[in-house]
């Protein structure tokens, strides 16, 4: 278990990191050239797939919304008001983010058959956020 203050700070920092990764991907998705991918060419294959958007919204943009929401919730939770509600929102949103990440990773491996470095990094960040929420010892 970790303290609520440490948990909120960790979630905030991870959210900023995730926001950076998602913003970078959003920028790259809107360029005409290939996506900068540190390992292999999977990033471009994933970007050009039909799964690069969900209900017409770019996946990186959804990631930006997720990380922004988690950052805001971590700051609000640190204010010690509505702690129970904010904890539940953090848990719900982080579970949703990880669940969606599992779905996207499944698609990458078994349908698209390409792995995007940035997508995997974002998924790892969302997992770390979920763990921080779960391990928060002062949930209320």
Secondary structure, 3 states (H helix, E strand, C coil): CECHHHHHHHHHHHHHHHHHHHHHHHHHHCCCCCCCCCCCCHHHHHHCCCCCEECCEEHHHHHHHHHHHHHHHHHHHHCCCCHHHHHHHHHHHHHHHHHHHHHHHHHHHHHHCCCCHHHHHHHHHHHHHHHHHHHECCCC
